[in-house]
Amino acid sequence: MSYEKTEQLLDLAIWMQSSREGVSLKDIMNRFGVSKRTADRMRDLILLRFPQAIETDSGTREKRWYIPQGTLRDIIQFNANELSCLNIAKEALKKSHLNDKSDELDKIILKIKASIKPETFRRIEPDAEELIRAEGLVCRPGPKIKIADNILNPIREAILSCHQIRITYLNKNTKKISKNTLNPYGFLYGDRNHYLVAAHSDGFGNGAPHNFILLNVKDVSILPDTFVYPEDFSLRKYSERSFGTFQEDPVDVEWLFDKEVAEEASHYIFHPSQEMIKNPDGTLTIKFHAGGLQEMDWHLYTWGKHVKVVKPENWDTMIKEK
C-alpha cells in the first residue's frame, strides 16, 4: 500500500473517531474524491483494523460508522507543521483584532501540546518554532492565492534543514525564465501575492534578501549544499520595513483622518510602528515609517476623501512614478 493511501486511511480513522454521527460511504467519496468501490474498500479496511467500530442508526437508509473515543489515543499525534499552522492562525486572528479568539486558540494549542508525548514533543518543537519564525503574515482583506504543495513543501523542508534550493522562476515583466540558487529564509503571505524571502547563494545583490513571487516559481529542488541562517536577520523586522509586502526604502508617513472617520480609523493598526494622535479638533493623525507606497495608495483609496497624506509631502508625484 502506498504512503498516500496509508495516510488517507489514517485520516479516515481519525475522522471516524471525531464524528459523533458517524461517517457514510458518500462522506468518504466526497472527502477523498474516490469512487464508491474505493470508498467501500477504505471502509472495510478500517472495520478490519478497528473491530471496535460501530454502525450507527441515523434514521435513514444511509449507513454510518464511527470509532469509539479513545481507540486511537496512542496513534493520533501532531507534527511540527500542524503546530506551526495553529500558531500562524493565532497570529492572523491577532492581526484581525480578534484577540478573544486568539486567546481561545492559544488555550487549544496549550492543551494539544500537553497531550503530546514528551519524547515526540522534544523532537518536533524545534521544527515547529523554526516554521513559525519562517512564515510571516502580511494579511489584508481580499482574494487569496493558492500555492501548490509541490512548491511550498520542499521550500519548508529546505528552510528547516538550512539547505539551499534551486528554483525555476518566471519573470512576468520580461517573460524570461531563470534558474536561481537560493538560501531560503521564510515566507510572507500578502493579499495580492505570497512571497519567498531568500538570498542568492552566490552573493548576488550583496547577499541581501529578496522577495520571489511564489506563484512565479515553477519548480523547486533541494540541493545538498547547506547555508548558515544570518543571525541579524528577522523576518518580522524585514516585513515591517513595508506597509505590505513590497520591499523598498522606508519613508516617514503621516496620514490625517477627518472627524467623520476618526473614531473608526482609531481602531485600526495600519503598521506595527505607528503612532496615533487624537487631535483637539476631532481629527486623527497616524504616523509610521515604512515602504510599500503602492500598497499604501491602494489602502488609502478605501478611505476616499476622508484621509489626507501629510507625509511624504510629494505623495501624488511619488505615486504617479510607480
PASEBA-1860 file (N, C-alpha, C; in nm, 3 decimals):
! residues 322
1> MSYEKTEQ> 0.084/-0.119/0.000/0.000/0.000/0.000/0.088/0.124/0.000 ~ 0.056/0.222/-0.088/0.138/0.342/-0.100/0.124/0.428/0.026 ~ 0.224/0.517/0.043/0.224/0.608/0.158/0.097/0.693/0.159 ~ 0.057/0.743/0.039/-0.060/0.829/0.030/-0.186/0.757/0.075 ~ -0.201/0.630/0.033/-0.320/0.555/0.071/-0.321/0.525/0.221 ~ -0.203/0.496/0.277/-0.194/0.473/0.421/-0.234/0.598/0.498 ~ -0.188/0.714/0.449/-0.221/0.841/0.514/-0.372/0.867/0.505 ~ -0.433/0.834/0.391/-0.577/0.853/0.375/-0.655/0.766/0.474
9> LLDLAIWM> -0.610/0.642/0.493/-0.678/0.553/0.586/-0.665/0.603/0.730 ~ -0.548/0.655/0.764/-0.531/0.711/0.898/-0.621/0.833/0.916 ~ -0.627/0.919/0.814/-0.716/1.035/0.820/-0.861/0.992/0.837 ~ -0.899/0.886/0.767/-1.036/0.836/0.776/-1.065/0.783/0.916 ~ -0.968/0.710/0.973/-0.988/0.656/1.108/-1.004/0.769/1.210 ~ -0.920/0.872/1.198/-0.930/0.986/1.290/-1.063/1.057/1.273 ~ -1.106/1.071/1.149/-1.235/1.135/1.119/-1.350/1.054/1.181 ~ -1.343/0.922/1.167/-1.449/0.837/1.219/-1.455/0.841/1.372
17> QSSREGVS> -1.341/0.866/1.438/-1.345/0.878/1.583/-1.396/1.015/1.626 ~ -1.368/1.118/1.547/-1.410/1.253/1.584/-1.555/1.282/1.550 ~ -1.617/1.198/1.465/-1.754/1.222/1.422/-1.854/1.151/1.512 ~ -1.941/1.227/1.576/-2.042/1.168/1.666/-2.153/1.097/1.588 ~ -2.189/1.154/1.471/-2.297/1.094/1.393/-2.251/0.983/1.301 ~ -2.118/0.966/1.290/-2.066/0.861/1.204/-2.037/0.911/1.063 ~ -1.968/0.829/0.987/-1.925/0.864/0.851/-1.988/0.766/0.753 ~ -2.047/0.819/0.647/-2.112/0.735/0.546/-2.020/0.714/0.427
25> LKDIMNRF> -2.059/0.621/0.339/-1.981/0.598/0.217/-1.978/0.723/0.131 ~ -2.091/0.793/0.125/-2.096/0.917/0.046/-2.000/1.021/0.103 ~ -1.991/1.027/0.237/-1.897/1.119/0.301/-1.754/1.089/0.258 ~ -1.720/0.959/0.258/-1.585/0.917/0.220/-1.556/0.953/0.075 ~ -1.654/0.930/-0.012/-1.638/0.961/-0.154/-1.611/1.110/-0.175 ~ -1.688/1.193/-0.105/-1.675/1.339/-0.122/-1.544/1.391/-0.064 ~ -1.508/1.342/0.053/-1.388/1.396/0.121/-1.260/1.356/0.050 ~ -1.251/1.232/0.004/-1.126/1.182/-0.054/-1.130/1.180/-0.207
33> GVSKRTAD> -1.244/1.216/-0.266/-1.254/1.220/-0.411/-1.237/1.084/-0.475 ~ -1.301/0.982/-0.418/-1.286/0.844/-0.468/-1.421/0.791/-0.514 ~ -1.416/0.678/-0.585/-1.538/0.613/-0.632/-1.605/0.538/-0.517 ~ -1.728/0.492/-0.539/-1.799/0.416/-0.436/-1.725/0.286/-0.406 ~ -1.667/0.224/-0.510/-1.595/0.099/-0.490/-1.474/0.120/-0.399 ~ -1.399/0.229/-0.424/-1.283/0.260/-0.340/-1.325/0.295/-0.199 ~ -1.436/0.369/-0.187/-1.487/0.405/-0.055/-1.525/0.280/0.023 ~ -1.583/0.182/-0.046/-1.617/0.053/0.018/-1.492/-0.015/0.073
41> RMRDLILL> -1.385/-0.015/-0.007/-1.261/-0.081/0.034/-1.199/-0.009/0.153 ~ -1.202/0.123/0.150/-1.146/0.200/0.261/-1.224/0.173/0.389 ~ -1.356/0.170/0.379/-1.439/0.141/0.496/-1.411/0.001/0.550 ~ -1.400/-0.095/0.459/-1.376/-0.234/0.501/-1.241/-0.249/0.571 ~ -1.139/-0.179/0.521/-1.007/-0.186/0.584/-1.010/-0.127/0.725 ~ -1.085/-0.020/0.743/-1.098/0.041/0.876/-1.170/-0.056/0.969 ~ -1.277/-0.117/0.922/-1.352/-0.211/1.007/-1.266/-0.333/1.042 ~ -1.175/-0.372/0.949/-1.088/-0.485/0.975/-0.984/-0.451/1.080
49> RFPQAIET> -0.925/-0.332/1.070/-0.820/-0.290/1.163/-0.876/-0.243/1.296 ~ -0.999/-0.194/1.295/-1.061/-0.142/1.418/-1.197/-0.209/1.439 ~ -1.193/-0.330/1.492/-1.320/-0.403/1.512/-1.411/-0.334/1.612 ~ -1.359/-0.233/1.685/-1.442/-0.158/1.780/-1.542/-0.067/1.708 ~ -1.520/-0.044/1.578/-1.606/0.047/1.502/-1.752/0.003/1.512 ~ -1.838/0.102/1.521/-1.982/0.076/1.543/-2.062/0.135/1.428 ~ -2.159/0.057/1.381/-2.252/0.106/1.279/-2.368/0.176/1.351 ~ -2.396/0.300/1.310/-2.499/0.378/1.379/-2.630/0.375/1.303
57> DSGTREKR> -2.737/0.398/1.373/-2.870/0.407/1.314/-2.904/0.555/1.299 ~ -2.890/0.608/1.178/-2.912/0.750/1.154/-3.058/0.783/1.128 ~ -3.145/0.682/1.127/-3.286/0.706/1.098/-3.315/0.712/0.950 ~ -3.214/0.689/0.868/-3.232/0.686/0.723/-3.175/0.555/0.671 ~ -3.184/0.537/0.541/-3.129/0.417/0.481/-2.976/0.423/0.468 ~ -2.920/0.541/0.489/-2.776/0.559/0.474/-2.703/0.510/0.599 ~ -2.616/0.412/0.581/-2.540/0.357/0.694/-2.423/0.448/0.728 ~ -2.393/0.455/0.858/-2.281/0.534/0.906/-2.202/0.453/1.009
65> WYIPQGTL> -2.070/0.482/1.018/-1.985/0.411/1.112/-1.900/0.511/1.190 ~ -1.873/0.479/1.315/-1.781/0.562/1.393/-1.696/0.473/1.481 ~ -1.581/0.527/1.519/-1.489/0.456/1.608/-1.501/0.518/1.747 ~ -1.520/0.439/1.851/-1.538/0.494/1.986/-1.420/0.580/2.031 ~ -1.452/0.681/2.112/-1.350/0.771/2.164/-1.241/0.693/2.241 ~ -1.116/0.734/2.223/-1.005/0.672/2.294/-0.938/0.560/2.219 ~ -1.003/0.509/2.112/-0.945/0.396/2.038/-0.811/0.432/1.976 ~ -0.800/0.554/1.927/-0.678/0.596/1.857/-0.586/0.679/1.945
73> RDIIQFNA> -0.603/0.667/2.076/-0.528/0.752/2.170/-0.378/0.748/2.145 ~ -0.324/0.631/2.118/-0.179/0.617/2.101/-0.134/0.635/1.956 ~ -0.231/0.658/1.866/-0.197/0.672/1.725/-0.195/0.818/1.684 ~ -0.292/0.895/1.735/-0.303/1.035/1.696/-0.192/1.117/1.761 ~ -0.111/1.179/1.680/-0.007/1.271/1.726/-0.004/1.391/1.632 ~ 0.061/1.497/1.674/0.069/1.618/1.594/0.212/1.637/1.546 ~ 0.225/1.693/1.423/0.360/1.718/1.372/0.393/1.866/1.377 ~ 0.516/1.899/1.341/0.564/2.037/1.351/0.484/2.132/1.263
81> NELSCLNI> 0.451/2.086/1.143/0.377/2.173/1.051/0.239/2.206/1.106 ~ 0.173/2.107/1.168/0.040/2.131/1.225/0.046/2.230/1.340 ~ 0.146/2.216/1.426/0.160/2.310/1.537/0.190/2.451/1.487 ~ 0.275/2.462/1.386/0.308/2.594/1.334/0.187/2.658/1.268 ~ 0.103/2.577/1.202/-0.018/2.630/1.139/-0.112/2.690/1.243 ~ -0.125/2.623/1.357/-0.211/2.675/1.464/-0.156/2.807/1.517 ~ -0.025/2.816/1.535/0.034/2.940/1.584/0.022/3.053/1.482 ~ 0.035/3.020/1.354/0.019/3.121/1.249/-0.126/3.168/1.245
89> AKEALKKS> -0.221/3.074/1.264/-0.363/3.112/1.270/-0.389/3.205/1.388 ~ -0.322/3.178/1.499/-0.337/3.263/1.617/-0.290/3.405/1.586 ~ -0.176/3.417/1.517/-0.124/3.549/1.483/-0.216/3.619/1.383 ~ -0.277/3.541/1.292/-0.369/3.601/1.195/-0.491/3.659/1.266 ~ -0.540/3.589/1.369/-0.653/3.641/1.447/-0.615/3.770/1.519 ~ -0.494/3.775/1.570/-0.448/3.897/1.636/-0.444/4.013/1.538 ~ -0.392/3.987/1.417/-0.383/4.093/1.317/-0.520/4.140/1.273 ~ -0.622/4.053/1.289/-0.760/4.090/1.254/-0.832/4.149/1.373
97> HLNDKSDE> -0.759/4.175/1.483/-0.814/4.234/1.605/-0.917/4.145/1.673 ~ -0.906/4.015/1.651/-0.994/3.918/1.718/-0.916/3.856/1.834 ~ -0.880/3.941/1.932/-0.793/3.897/2.040/-0.857/3.790/2.127 ~ -0.990/3.797/2.144/-1.057/3.695/2.225/-1.047/3.558/2.159 ~ -1.061/3.556/2.025/-1.049/3.429/1.953/-0.905/3.380/1.954 ~ -0.812/3.475/1.946/-0.670/3.439/1.951/-0.636/3.377/2.085 ~ -0.690/3.432/2.193/-0.664/3.378/2.326/-0.722/3.237/2.341 ~ -0.841/3.216/2.284/-0.903/3.083/2.291/-0.820/2.981/2.213
105> LDKIILKI> -0.770/3.022/2.096/-0.688/2.931/2.016/-0.558/2.900/2.089 ~ -0.505/2.997/2.162/-0.383/2.975/2.239/-0.406/2.868/2.346 ~ -0.525/2.869/2.407/-0.558/2.766/2.506/-0.565/2.628/2.441 ~ -0.620/2.624/2.319/-0.628/2.497/2.246/-0.487/2.445/2.216 ~ -0.399/2.536/2.174/-0.261/2.496/2.143/-0.192/2.438/2.266 ~ -0.214/2.502/2.382/-0.153/2.453/2.506/-0.205/2.314/2.541 ~ -0.336/2.292/2.522/-0.394/2.160/2.551/-0.336/2.053/2.457 ~ -0.319/2.091/2.330/-0.262/1.997/2.234/-0.118/1.963/2.273
113> KASIKPET> -0.040/2.065/2.309/0.099/2.040/2.350/0.105/1.949/2.473 ~ 0.009/1.969/2.563/0.006/1.887/2.685/-0.028/1.742/2.654 ~ -0.097/1.719/2.543/-0.139/1.582/2.508/-0.033/1.506/2.428 ~ 0.069/1.578/2.381/0.173/1.514/2.300/0.273/1.443/2.391 ~ 0.312/1.325/2.353/0.409/1.250/2.431/0.538/1.331/2.444 ~ 0.600/1.332/2.562/0.719/1.415/2.585/0.830/1.393/2.484 ~ 0.858/1.267/2.450/0.967/1.241/2.357/0.933/1.292/2.217 ~ 0.804/1.285/2.179/0.761/1.338/2.049/0.771/1.489/2.048
121> FRRIEPDA> 0.728/1.552/2.156/0.729/1.698/2.163/0.872/1.752/2.157 ~ 0.965/1.685/2.225/1.104/1.729/2.221/1.160/1.722/2.079 ~ 1.109/1.627/2.001/1.159/1.610/1.866/1.101/1.713/1.769 ~ 0.972/1.745/1.785/0.907/1.832/1.686/0.907/1.980/1.724 ~ 0.926/2.012/1.853/0.917/2.152/1.894/1.016/2.243/1.821 ~ 1.145/2.205/1.807/1.237/2.293/1.734/1.193/2.319/1.591 ~ 1.142/2.215/1.523/1.095/2.234/1.386/0.973/2.325/1.381 ~ 0.882/2.309/1.477/0.762/2.393/1.481/0.800/2.539/1.501
129> EELIRAEG> 0.894/2.565/1.593/0.938/2.702/1.617/1.007/2.760/1.494 ~ 1.081/2.677/1.423/1.150/2.724/1.303/1.050/2.763/1.195 ~ 0.944/2.683/1.178/0.842/2.714/1.078/0.764/2.840/1.115 ~ 0.736/2.858/1.244/0.666/2.979/1.288/0.751/3.102/1.256 ~ 0.882/3.092/1.284/0.971/3.204/1.256/0.979/3.233/1.108 ~ 0.966/3.130/1.027/0.990/3.143/0.883/0.866/3.180/0.803 ~ 0.752/3.191/0.867/0.630/3.221/0.792/0.565/3.346/0.848 ~ 0.576/3.456/0.772/0.523/3.584/0.817/0.390/3.616/0.754
137> LVCRPGPK> 0.306/3.684/0.827/0.173/3.721/0.779/0.168/3.871/0.753 ~ 0.130/3.906/0.631/0.101/4.045/0.598/-0.037/4.042/0.533 ~ -0.141/4.026/0.615/-0.274/3.994/0.565/-0.364/4.116/0.560 ~ -0.434/4.133/0.449/-0.537/4.234/0.437/-0.656/4.169/0.365 ~ -0.777/4.228/0.375/-0.893/4.168/0.313/-0.875/4.155/0.162 ~ -0.939/4.055/0.105/-0.934/4.040/-0.039/-0.914/3.896/-0.080 ~ -0.917/3.867/-0.211/-0.898/3.731/-0.262/-0.761/3.678/-0.222 ~ -0.753/3.549/-0.198/-0.627/3.486/-0.159/-0.577/3.396/-0.271
145> IKIADNIL> -0.447/3.372/-0.270/-0.383/3.292/-0.373/-0.348/3.155/-0.317 ~ -0.370/3.052/-0.395/-0.334/2.917/-0.352/-0.205/2.876/-0.423 ~ -0.105/2.839/-0.344/0.024/2.794/-0.398/0.029/2.641/-0.386 ~ 0.075/2.577/-0.492/0.078/2.431/-0.497/0.170/2.374/-0.389 ~ 0.128/2.260/-0.332/0.207/2.195/-0.227/0.345/2.154/-0.275 ~ 0.356/2.119/-0.404/0.487/2.074/-0.455/0.586/2.191/-0.467 ~ 0.538/2.312/-0.446/0.626/2.429/-0.438/0.654/2.463/-0.292 ~ 0.548/2.471/-0.211/0.564/2.511/-0.071/0.639/2.408/0.013
153> NPIREAIL> 0.603/2.282/0.000/0.657/2.179/0.091/0.809/2.163/0.082 ~ 0.867/2.153/-0.039/1.014/2.140/-0.042/1.085/2.265/0.010 ~ 1.023/2.383/-0.009/1.086/2.505/0.044/1.083/2.501/0.196 ~ 0.970/2.461/0.254/0.961/2.446/0.400/1.068/2.349/0.451 ~ 1.082/2.238/0.380/1.181/2.138/0.421/1.322/2.196/0.416 ~ 1.350/2.274/0.312/1.483/2.334/0.298/1.508/2.439/0.407 ~ 1.404/2.514/0.443/1.419/2.613/0.550/1.453/2.544/0.682 ~ 1.383/2.434/0.711/1.407/2.361/0.836/1.547/2.303/0.841
161> SCHQIRIT> 1.596/2.254/0.729/1.726/2.187/0.727/1.840/2.279/0.686 ~ 1.807/2.408/0.656/1.908/2.505/0.610/1.982/2.455/0.487 ~ 1.905/2.403/0.390/1.963/2.359/0.263/1.929/2.460/0.155 ~ 2.025/2.478/0.064/2.000/2.565/-0.050/1.897/2.501/-0.142 ~ 1.829/2.584/-0.219/1.733/2.534/-0.318/1.765/2.595/-0.455 ~ 1.721/2.527/-0.558/1.728/2.583/-0.693/1.585/2.594/-0.745 ~ 1.549/2.714/-0.786/1.412/2.734/-0.836/1.415/2.774/-0.983 ~ 1.312/2.732/-1.054/1.286/2.781/-1.189/1.186/2.894/-1.175
169> YLNKNTKK> 1.225/3.014/-1.218/1.146/3.134/-1.187/1.110/3.209/-1.314 ~ 0.982/3.246/-1.324/0.933/3.322/-1.439/0.921/3.469/-1.401 ~ 0.994/3.554/-1.473/0.982/3.698/-1.455/0.865/3.746/-1.542 ~ 0.756/3.787/-1.477/0.636/3.824/-1.551/0.656/3.948/-1.638 ~ 0.751/4.033/-1.600/0.774/4.156/-1.678/0.850/4.127/-1.806 ~ 0.959/4.049/-1.795/1.042/4.021/-1.913/0.999/3.892/-1.984 ~ 0.915/3.812/-1.916/0.870/3.682/-1.970/0.985/3.582/-1.980 ~ 1.096/3.610/-1.911/1.211/3.521/-1.916/1.209/3.425/-1.797
177> ISKNTLNP> 1.258/3.304/-1.822/1.267/3.203/-1.717/1.414/3.191/-1.675 ~ 1.438/3.191/-1.546/1.575/3.181/-1.496/1.586/3.073/-1.390 ~ 1.708/3.027/-1.370/1.739/2.932/-1.264/1.811/3.008/-1.153 ~ 1.763/2.997/-1.030/1.822/3.070/-0.919/1.856/2.974/-0.806 ~ 1.980/2.983/-0.756/2.020/2.905/-0.639/2.011/2.997/-0.518 ~ 1.930/2.957/-0.419/1.892/3.048/-0.312/1.912/2.988/-0.173 ~ 1.930/3.077/-0.076/1.922/3.041/0.065/1.783/3.085/0.114 ~ 1.691/2.993/0.136/1.555/3.032/0.172/1.543/3.069/0.320
185> YGFLYGDR> 1.486/3.186/0.349/1.473/3.235/0.486/1.330/3.221/0.539 ~ 1.230/3.236/0.453/1.093/3.230/0.503/0.992/3.274/0.400 ~ 0.867/3.290/0.444/0.757/3.328/0.357/0.691/3.455/0.409 ~ 0.637/3.534/0.317/0.548/3.644/0.351/0.418/3.623/0.274 ~ 0.307/3.616/0.347/0.178/3.596/0.285/0.104/3.729/0.279 ~ 0.076/3.779/0.160/0.007/3.906/0.143/-0.128/3.886/0.079 ~ -0.195/3.999/0.046/-0.328/3.988/-0.012/-0.322/3.964/-0.162 ~ -0.227/4.026/-0.231/-0.220/4.012/-0.376/-0.121/3.905/-0.420
193> NHYLVAAH> -0.018/3.883/-0.340/0.082/3.782/-0.372/0.142/3.724/-0.245 ~ 0.192/3.601/-0.256/0.268/3.540/-0.149/0.413/3.533/-0.197 ~ 0.507/3.548/-0.103/0.647/3.560/-0.141/0.736/3.463/-0.065 ~ 0.840/3.417/-0.135/0.953/3.351/-0.072/1.058/3.457/-0.046 ~ 1.104/3.468/0.078/1.212/3.560/0.112/1.341/3.479/0.112 ~ 1.433/3.515/0.025/1.556/3.435/0.011/1.669/3.524/-0.041 ~ 1.791/3.478/-0.016/1.910/3.546/-0.067/1.976/3.457/-0.171 ~ 2.037/3.518/-0.272/2.110/3.441/-0.373/2.233/3.377/-0.308
201> SDGFGNGA> 2.250/3.249/-0.331/2.360/3.176/-0.269/2.497/3.220/-0.319 ~ 2.501/3.278/-0.441/2.630/3.320/-0.498/2.669/3.462/-0.456 ~ 2.589/3.521/-0.365/2.623/3.654/-0.316/2.568/3.767/-0.402 ~ 2.491/3.735/-0.506/2.433/3.838/-0.592/2.345/3.931/-0.508 ~ 2.355/4.061/-0.537/2.278/4.158/-0.459/2.336/4.181/-0.322 ~ 2.467/4.158/-0.309/2.536/4.174/-0.180/2.480/4.083/-0.070 ~ 2.420/3.973/-0.112/2.368/3.877/-0.015/2.242/3.923/0.057 ~ 2.182/4.034/0.011/2.060/4.085/0.075/1.940/3.999/0.036
209> PHNFILLN> 1.843/3.984/0.127/1.725/3.905/0.094/1.638/3.974/-0.010 ~ 1.571/3.895/-0.091/1.480/3.945/-0.194/1.348/3.870/-0.183 ~ 1.244/3.931/-0.239/1.113/3.866/-0.244/1.094/3.800/-0.381 ~ 1.059/3.672/-0.381/1.028/3.600/-0.503/0.880/3.562/-0.499 ~ 0.804/3.604/-0.597/0.661/3.573/-0.600/0.643/3.423/-0.614 ~ 0.580/3.362/-0.516/0.566/3.215/-0.516/0.489/3.164/-0.636 ~ 0.393/3.242/-0.682/0.314/3.200/-0.798/0.400/3.189/-0.924 ~ 0.514/3.259/-0.925/0.603/3.257/-1.041/0.712/3.150/-1.031
217> VKDVSILP> 0.714/3.080/-0.916/0.810/2.969/-0.900/0.749/2.845/-0.965 ~ 0.815/2.795/-1.067/0.760/2.685/-1.145/0.815/2.548/-1.103 ~ 0.929/2.550/-1.035/0.988/2.422/-0.994/1.086/2.449/-0.880 ~ 1.095/2.353/-0.787/1.186/2.366/-0.673/1.260/2.234/-0.652 ~ 1.389/2.243/-0.630/1.467/2.124/-0.592/1.557/2.160/-0.476 ~ 1.568/2.069/-0.380/1.654/2.089/-0.264/1.795/2.041/-0.298 ~ 1.893/2.125/-0.270/2.032/2.093/-0.301/2.103/2.037/-0.178 ~ 2.211/1.961/-0.199/2.284/1.906/-0.083/2.361/2.012/-0.005
225> DTFVYPED> 2.391/2.125/-0.068/2.467/2.231/-0.001/2.381/2.299/0.105 ~ 2.444/2.330/0.219/2.373/2.397/0.328/2.416/2.544/0.336 ~ 2.342/2.622/0.416/2.377/2.761/0.439/2.357/2.792/0.587 ~ 2.415/2.900/0.631/2.401/2.945/0.770/2.300/3.059/0.774 ~ 2.196/3.041/0.852/2.094/3.145/0.864/2.155/3.267/0.932 ~ 2.145/3.386/0.871/2.210/3.505/0.929/2.149/3.543/1.064 ~ 2.235/3.561/1.163/2.188/3.592/1.298/2.119/3.727/1.306 ~ 2.155/3.818/1.217/2.100/3.953/1.224/1.974/3.971/1.140
233> FSLRKYSE> 1.921/3.860/1.086/1.800/3.871/1.003/1.677/3.829/1.082 ~ 1.575/3.912/1.078/1.447/3.882/1.142/1.337/3.901/1.038 ~ 1.260/3.797/1.012/1.152/3.808/0.913/1.050/3.913/0.956 ~ 1.024/3.920/1.087/0.928/4.019/1.136/0.977/4.161/1.107 ~ 1.103/4.188/1.140/1.157/4.322/1.116/1.166/4.351/0.966 ~ 1.199/4.248/0.889/1.206/4.265/0.744/1.070/4.303/0.688 ~ 0.964/4.236/0.734/0.829/4.266/0.684/0.782/4.404/0.727 ~ 0.827/4.448/0.845/0.782/4.578/0.896/0.848/4.696/0.826
241> RSFGTFQE> 0.945/4.668/0.739/1.002/4.775/0.656/0.900/4.827/0.556 ~ 0.795/4.749/0.534/0.699/4.782/0.431/0.557/4.786/0.487 ~ 0.470/4.863/0.421/0.329/4.868/0.460/0.262/4.735/0.429 ~ 0.304/4.674/0.320/0.251/4.543/0.281/0.364/4.446/0.263 ~ 0.385/4.404/0.137/0.494/4.310/0.109/0.597/4.368/0.015 ~ 0.568/4.480/-0.051/0.666/4.541/-0.139/0.783/4.593/-0.056 ~ 0.905/4.554/-0.093/1.023/4.599/-0.021/1.086/4.716/-0.096 ~ 1.090/4.832/-0.032/1.156/4.949/-0.086/1.203/5.033/0.032
249> DPVDVEWL> 1.285/5.134/0.004/1.337/5.217/0.112/1.221/5.280/0.191 ~ 1.219/5.263/0.323/1.110/5.320/0.403/1.118/5.471/0.411 ~ 1.003/5.533/0.429/0.994/5.679/0.441/0.906/5.712/0.561 ~ 0.912/5.837/0.606/0.822/5.884/0.711/0.683/5.907/0.652 ~ 0.583/5.846/0.714/0.446/5.854/0.664/0.358/5.921/0.769 ~ 0.271/6.011/0.723/0.176/6.075/0.815/0.042/6.092/0.743 ~ -0.062/6.035/0.802/-0.196/6.045/0.746/-0.285/6.122/0.842 ~ -0.375/6.202/0.786/-0.470/6.278/0.867/-0.613/6.237/0.829
257> FDKEVAEE> -0.683/6.173/0.924/-0.821/6.131/0.903/-0.915/6.239/0.956 ~ -1.020/6.271/0.880/-1.112/6.377/0.924/-1.202/6.327/1.037 ~ -1.281/6.420/1.093/-1.364/6.389/1.210/-1.466/6.280/1.181 ~ -1.511/6.273/1.056/-1.617/6.178/1.022/-1.574/6.032/1.039 ~ -1.446/6.005/1.013/-1.399/5.865/1.020/-1.293/5.845/1.127 ~ -1.261/5.950/1.204/-1.152/5.940/1.302/-1.174/5.828/1.403 ~ -1.296/5.815/1.453/-1.325/5.711/1.552/-1.305/5.572/1.493 ~ -1.353/5.553/1.371/-1.336/5.424/1.303/-1.189/5.394/1.279
265> ASHYIFHP> -1.115/5.492/1.230/-0.973/5.472/1.199/-0.891/5.443/1.323 ~ -0.937/5.493/1.438/-0.861/5.473/1.563/-0.858/5.328/1.605 ~ -0.943/5.245/1.548/-0.947/5.102/1.583/-0.857/5.018/1.493 ~ -0.789/5.082/1.398/-0.704/5.009/1.304/-0.557/5.017/1.347 ~ -0.485/4.908/1.321/-0.340/4.911/1.329/-0.289/4.908/1.185 ~ -0.252/5.025/1.135/-0.209/5.035/0.996/-0.068/4.983/0.977 ~ 0.014/4.995/1.083/0.152/4.947/1.077/0.200/4.925/1.221 ~ 0.282/4.820/1.244/0.327/4.792/1.381/0.400/4.908/1.448
273> SQEMIKNP> 0.464/4.995/1.368/0.541/5.105/1.427/0.460/5.234/1.441 ~ 0.330/5.227/1.418/0.252/5.350/1.410/0.242/5.426/1.543 ~ 0.230/5.558/1.531/0.198/5.646/1.643/0.063/5.709/1.612 ~ -0.029/5.699/1.707/-0.165/5.751/1.686/-0.186/5.875/1.773 ~ -0.232/5.985/1.710/-0.253/6.111/1.782/-0.397/6.157/1.759 ~ -0.474/6.168/1.867/-0.610/6.221/1.857/-0.602/6.373/1.875 ~ -0.633/6.445/1.769/-0.617/6.589/1.768/-0.735/6.660/1.835 ~ -0.713/6.781/1.893/-0.819/6.855/1.962/-0.941/6.884/1.875
281> DGTLTIKF> -0.921/6.896/1.742/-1.034/6.927/1.654/-1.114/6.805/1.612 ~ -1.080/6.687/1.672/-1.155/6.566/1.641/-1.098/6.482/1.529 ~ -0.993/6.532/1.463/-0.929/6.454/1.358/-0.829/6.357/1.420 ~ -0.775/6.268/1.339/-0.681/6.166/1.387/-0.557/6.164/1.299 ~ -0.441/6.168/1.361/-0.314/6.160/1.288/-0.249/6.025/1.313 ~ -0.205/5.962/1.205/-0.132/5.835/1.213/0.006/5.855/1.153 ~ 0.110/5.819/1.228/0.247/5.830/1.180/0.316/5.696/1.188 ~ 0.394/5.661/1.086/0.478/5.541/1.091/0.589/5.553/0.988
289> HAGGLQEM> 0.680/5.459/0.988/0.797/5.460/0.900/0.798/5.329/0.821 ~ 0.777/5.337/0.690/0.769/5.214/0.610/0.779/5.245/0.462 ~ 0.807/5.141/0.384/0.799/5.148/0.239/0.668/5.086/0.193 ~ 0.660/5.056/0.063/0.537/4.997/0.010/0.434/5.102/-0.025 ~ 0.476/5.209/-0.096/0.387/5.321/-0.125/0.268/5.281/-0.211 ~ 0.289/5.189/-0.305/0.179/5.148/-0.392/0.068/5.081/-0.311 ~ 0.107/4.997/-0.216/0.008/4.930/-0.133/-0.060/5.029/-0.038 ~ 0.014/5.129/0.006/-0.049/5.234/0.086/-0.157/5.305/0.005
297> DWHLYTWG> -0.124/5.333/-0.120/-0.219/5.404/-0.206/-0.345/5.321/-0.227 ~ -0.328/5.189/-0.247/-0.445/5.102/-0.262/-0.532/5.108/-0.137 ~ -0.468/5.108/-0.020/-0.545/5.110/0.104/-0.611/5.246/0.126 ~ -0.538/5.354/0.099/-0.594/5.488/0.118/-0.717/5.509/0.032 ~ -0.720/5.445/-0.082/-0.835/5.458/-0.173/-0.965/5.417/-0.105 ~ -0.955/5.320/-0.012/-1.077/5.272/0.056/-1.133/5.376/0.152 ~ -1.050/5.475/0.193/-1.097/5.581/0.283/-1.145/5.704/0.208 ~ -1.122/5.705/0.078/-1.172/5.814/-0.005/-1.125/5.951/0.039
305> KHVKVVKP> -1.217/6.048/0.039/-1.186/6.188/0.069/-1.162/6.212/0.218 ~ -1.180/6.108/0.301/-1.173/6.127/0.447/-1.031/6.120/0.502 ~ -0.933/6.097/0.416/-0.794/6.091/0.464/-0.706/6.177/0.374 ~ -0.609/6.244/0.435/-0.515/6.327/0.363/-0.373/6.280/0.395 ~ -0.289/6.271/0.293/-0.150/6.233/0.313/-0.069/6.361/0.341 ~ -0.020/6.372/0.463/0.062/6.486/0.503/0.209/6.461/0.466 ~ 0.253/6.338/0.490/0.388/6.296/0.452/0.380/6.159/0.386 ~ 0.461/6.138/0.282/0.557/6.229/0.218/0.486/6.348/0.151
313> ENWDTMIK> 0.551/6.462/0.152/0.488/6.583/0.101/0.461/6.577/-0.048 ~ 0.545/6.505/-0.122/0.527/6.492/-0.268/0.458/6.361/-0.303 ~ 0.356/6.325/-0.226/0.288/6.196/-0.238/0.236/6.170/-0.380 ~ 0.162/6.266/-0.436/0.099/6.244/-0.568/0.205/6.218/-0.674 ~ 0.315/6.291/-0.665/0.422/6.272/-0.763/0.487/6.135/-0.749 ~ 0.509/6.093/-0.625/0.573/5.963/-0.600/0.486/5.850/-0.650 ~ 0.353/5.860/-0.631/0.263/5.754/-0.674/0.255/5.748/-0.826 ~ 0.255/5.863/-0.892/0.249/5.866/-1.038/0.372/5.800/-1.099
321> EK> 0.483/5.804/-1.029/0.607/5.746/-1.080/0.614/5.595/-1.059 ~ 0.520/5.540/-0.981/0.520/5.397/-0.956/0.472/5.318/-1.077
END
